[in-house]
């Protein structure tokens, strides 16, 4: 038996757009030689979660652990992740290196 689900067109279009965005992100990561991020992690970024926080957690680092590895204060990193501070170019470079990713993936 096949089940059918009916949703409003606007909701369908929004879901389709998000899926296409996610596919684009994953394709771009693979093309740039970056480490592919599992779908469930990439979805968090698409849902407007801080890319820095998602990458940090994906790498299994605590906030203090990443801050120490990147040479930034834990308070500053916390403010970047919370969107309270934009973060400097130097901070993003250090965070990207510590996370073994590209700055591009931290400032989507």
C-alpha positions in Angstrom: 0.0 0.0 0.0 1.4 3.4 -1.0 0.8 6.3 1.4 0.3 9.8 0.1 1.1 12.9 2.1 -0.2 16.3 1.1 1.7 19.4 2.1 1.3 23.0 1.0 3.2 24.0 -2.1 5.2 26.6 -0.3 6.4 24.0 2.2 7.3 21.6 -0.6 9.2 24.4 -2.4 11.1 25.3 0.8 12.1 21.7 1.4 13.2 21.2 -2.2 15.3 24.4 -2.0 17.0 23.3 1.2 17.8 19.9 -0.3 19.3 21.5 -3.3 21.4 23.8 -1.1 22.6 20.9 0.8 23.5 18.9 -2.3 25.4 22.0 -3.6 27.4 22.3 -0.3 28.4 18.6 -0.3 29.3 18.7 -4.0 31.4 21.8 -3.6 33.2 20.3 -0.6 34.1 17.2 -2.5 35.2 19.3 -5.6 37.5 21.4 -3.4 39.1 18.4 -1.9 37.5 19.1 1.5 36.5 16.4 3.8 32.9 15.5 3.2 30.6 16.3 6.1 27.9 13.8 6.8 24.4 15.0 5.9 23.1 15.3 9.4 25.9 17.7 10.3 25.5 19.8 7.1 21.8 20.1 7.8 22.6 21.9 11.0 24.5 24.6 9.1 21.6 24.9 6.6 19.3 25.4 9.6 21.3 28.5 10.5 23.5 27.0 13.2 26.9 28.5 13.5 29.2 26.7 11.0 32.1 27.1 13.5 30.1 25.3 16.2 29.0 22.6 13.8 32.6 22.0 12.6 33.9 22.1 16.1 31.5 19.5 17.3 32.0 17.4 14.1 35.7 17.3 14.9 34.9 16.3 18.5 36.4 19.4 20.1 35.2 21.3 23.1 34.9 25.1 22.9 38.0 25.4 25.1 39.8 22.7 23.1 39.3 24.5 19.8 40.1 27.9 21.3 43.4 26.6 22.6 44.3 24.8 19.3 43.5 28.0 17.3 45.1 30.4 19.8 42.0 32.4 20.5 40.3 33.0 23.8 37.3 30.7 24.7 35.2 33.8 25.3 35.9 35.2 21.8 35.2 31.9 20.2 31.9 31.6 22.2 30.9 35.1 20.9 31.7 34.1 17.3 29.7 30.9 17.6 26.8 32.8 19.1 26.9 35.5 16.4 27.7 38.2 18.9 31.0 39.1 17.2 31.8 38.7 13.5 35.4 37.4 14.1 38.5 38.7 12.4 40.0 37.2 9.3 43.0 36.1 11.4 40.7 34.3 13.8 38.8 32.5 11.1 42.1 31.4 9.4 43.3 30.0 12.8 40.0 28.3 13.4 39.9 26.8 9.9 43.4 25.4 10.3 42.6 24.0 13.8 39.5 22.4 12.3 41.3 21.1 9.2 38.8 22.8 6.9 38.7 25.9 4.7 37.7 29.4 5.9 35.0 29.2 3.2 33.2 26.5 5.2 33.2 28.6 8.3 31.7 31.8 6.9 29.0 30.5 4.6 
